[in-house]
């Protein structure tokens, strides 16, 4: 009987382990690692950022919810009192944890110490590492264009949230478009943390808009890029915005950006770390390219997949 129970328990453990492994594998397939993480590792090597930990989904969920529930405590004495609209505040903390010193400066002076050096190096590489991968990809993609003369480049960032890039490139004209509540929160945050920010952003402009409203998108782009000279290169930047928009609004926004640049014969670049509409998996580069072509953008100049919601990272130029 003892042998029977031992064999039974061994087979039961193997069965349960197999079920759990299959479930874990399916979850990571949805997150973009159906090949055992080879795509992720390749993207990590190209970008120059260590890959996030391939932990079970429940660990990722636990870490996300723990951070979310900690925000009221972290900001309990914060006079700026920013909200977590569209998880912007969480992303700001994650960017600080990933080493963005501007993001770190925008956090409350007392509680931000929990993500200071060297303590931040002890955190497991989860959400902040995923955000760091997409941020570094965007920075690398933007760099060649931002080296141009300041009169020859503009960056139009859709759904910018609490993005800090305008402070890293203070000589560039930067237009950030987001919901009125988010713009109000960010302005209050910048004003309150002004003495702690290492750089100013004198050319940063904010524009309030609801990008889910298709009827207003063309007017928003016209307002954002008024007085743009033909010799100017416009970079349209998308970072984790399209995943929150209705499908028709996401498609219309991509088309409107291309249509604006084409009608004014402006050189335009599309730089994104987002989820391209109508493309579910990360490994469907041809599908991403097809959607971009249908919205007025040329074949991809570069493309990398990564796990997570903002799983498609790439660069495309205006199709003339």
N, C-alpha and C positions, 0 to 999 in steps of 0.2 A: 504493500500500500504506500509506503514511504516513497518508493521509486516512482510510483504512479503520480503522487502529488507533486514531486519535484519536476517531473516531465510536464505535468499539466501547468504548473506555475510558470515554467520556462516558456512554454508555447503561448500561454496567456500574455506574458510580458512582451514576447516577441510580436504578438498580434497587436497589442495596444500600442507598442512602440512604432509599429509599421503604420498604424492608423494616424498617430500623431505626426509621424514624419511626412506622410502623404498630405496631411492638412497643412503642415508648415510649408511644404514645397509648393502647394497650391497658392498659399498666401503670398509667398515670395514671387511666384509666377505673376500674380496680379501686380506686385510692386516692381516687376521688371527684372527678375533674376531667375528666369526659367532655365538658364544655362549653368546653374551652379555659381553664379556670381562672376562669370568671366567677362561679361559686358561691363559690369560695375568696376571690375578691376582694371579693365582697359581704359575706361573713362577716368578712373582715379589716376592712372599713370600719365595720361595725356594732360589732364588738368593740373596735376602736381599737388593733389590733396589726398590724404589717406582715406580709404573707403570706410563708410560707416559699418558698424558691427551688424552682422547678419543674425540678429537675435530673433527669437520667436515674437510673433505679433503682439502677444499679451504684454511683453516687456516694453515695446514701443508705446502701446496704449497707456500702460501704467505711467511711464515717464512723461507722456504728453499731458495726462490728466493731473498728475502731481504738480507739474509746472503751472498749469492753468489754475488750479486751486490755490497755488501759492501767491498769485499776482496780487490779490487784495492785501495780503500781509506785506509783501515787498514794497507796495506803494501806499501803505497806510498813512504815512506822514508826507506824502508827495504833494506839494502845492500845485504842480501842473496837472495832477490827477488825470493822466491819459487813460482812455478806455481801450479795451481789447477788441475793437471793431475789426471784423475780418481777420482776427488773430494777429493784428499788426504788432501789438505789444509783446506777445510771445515771441514773434520773429525777431524783434529788437533785442530781447534777452539772448536768443539763440545766436544772433550775429555777434553779440558781445562775447559770448562764450566761445565762439569760433575765432576770436582774435581781432574783431573789428573795433579799433580803439575809439572811433567816433561814436559808434553805437554804445560802447562802454561809458563814454562821457555823458550820454543822454539818459543814463539810468540814475535812480536816486542815489545820492552821495553815500548814504550809510549802508543800505542793503546791497548795493552793487558789488560789495567786497566778496560776496559768495561766488562771483564769477571772475575775480581778479587773478592775476598771476601770483603764484604758480598753482593756485587751487584749481583753476580751470582745467589743468592738464590731467586731473584725477577723475573727471567726469567720463563715463563711458561714451564712446563715439556713436551717438544715436541721432536725434533730430538736428542738433546743431551741426553735426558733420554733414548731413544731407543738405542743409541750407548752405553750408560753406562750399560744398561742391558746386552748386548752381551759381552762387555768388562769384566764385573764382572763375567759372566758365565765362560768365558775363563780363567780368573785369578783363579777362584775357581777350575776349572778342571785341570789346570796346577800345582797348588800348591803342591799336594802330590808327583809329579814327580820331581819338582824343589828342593825339600828338600833332594834329593839324593846327594851323593858326586859329586863334579864337574867333575870328570873323568868318571862318569857313566851316564851322560846325555848330550844330544845335542838337540837343538830346531831348526827345519828347518821351517821358516815362509815364506809361498808362498804369493806373492802379499802384502808384508809387509807395503808398503806405508810409512807414517811417524809414524809408530808404536813406542811406547816408552818403551815397555816391557824389552828390553835388558838393559835399564838403571835402571830398578827396580830390576833386577837380574844380577848384574855385574859379579858374579862368574860363570855364566853359559855360555857355548859356544853357541852363537846365530848366525844363518846364515839367512840373509834376502835376498830374491830373488824378484826382481821387474824389471820393464822396465829400460833401461839405463837412460832415462831422469829423472825418479823418483829417482834412486840411486844417480845421480849427484846432484839433488836438495837437497836430504836429507844430503849428505855429506857436502854440502855448508852450510846448515842450522845448522848442528852440529858444524862445524868449527866457524861460526859466533856467535853462542850462547854458546860457550864452557865455558866462564867465569860465566854464569848464571845457568848452569846445576848443580844440587846438587850432582849427581853421574856421574862417567865416565863409559864407557862400553868397557873395554879393550879387551873383547873376542867377540865383535860384528864384524861379517864379512858381506860384501855385495857382491852380485853376480848379475850382469846384465843379464837379459834374457827376451825373449818374450815368455811367457807361452802359447800364442795362437798358437805357432808354434809346432805342434805335433812332427815333425822330430827331434827337439832339446831337448825335455823334458827329455828323459833318460840320455842324456849327461849332462844336467844341474844338475840333481839329483846326478849323479856320481861325478861331480865336487864339488858340495856343501858338500858332505859327504865323501870325500876321507880321507883315514887314520882313518876311524871309526872302533873302535875295537868291537869285537863280544860281549863283556860284556857291551857295551854302549846301553842305551835306547834312541831311537830317537823319538822325538815328532814332528809329522808333523802338522803344525798349519795352518788353513785356516780361515781367517776373511774377509768376504765380497769380495772374489776374484772370485769364481765360477760363480757368477751372471753376471760377465763381460766377461767370456770366451765363445767361441762357444761350443755347446753341445759336439761335438766329442773331443775337447781339454780338457774339464772339466772331461769327463769320462776317457780319456787317462791319465791325470795327477793323478787321484786317483789310477788307475791301476799301473802306473809306480812307485808310492811311495810304494805301497804294494809289487810289484815285486822286487824292490831294496832290501827292508828289508828281504823278504823271501829268496832271492838268497844268501844273506850273513848271514842268520840265526841270524838276529838282532831283539831284542825286539823292537817293534814299536807301538806307540800310535797315533791315529788320533783324533785331537781335532778341532772342527769346530763351527763357527757361520756364516753360509753361506746359500746359496740356493742350495740344492742337486739337481743335474740335473735330469730331467724327473719327478720331484715331484713338483706339482703346489701349493698345499695347505699346511698349517702348520700342520693340524691335521692328516696327513697321515704318522704316525710313521712307519707302516708296509711297506709303499712304500719306505721310507728313508732306512729302514733296508734292503729291497730287493736290492736297488741300491748298497749299501755298500757291501753286500755279493757278488754281481756280479762283484765287482771290487777288491775283495780279502780281505775285512775287515770283522771281526767277527760280531756277533750280537751286537747291541748297548749296551754299559755299562750304558749309561745315555742318556736321550733325553728330551729337553724342546722346545716348540714352542714359538714364539713371533711374533708380527706384523712387517711389513716392508719387505724389499727385502731380507735381510740376516735373514730369518725367521726360519731356522732349526739350532738348537744348540744341540750338542751332543758329545759323546766320544765313540770311538770304538778301539778295539785292533786288531792286525794282526791275520788273520785266518791261523793258522799253520796246 
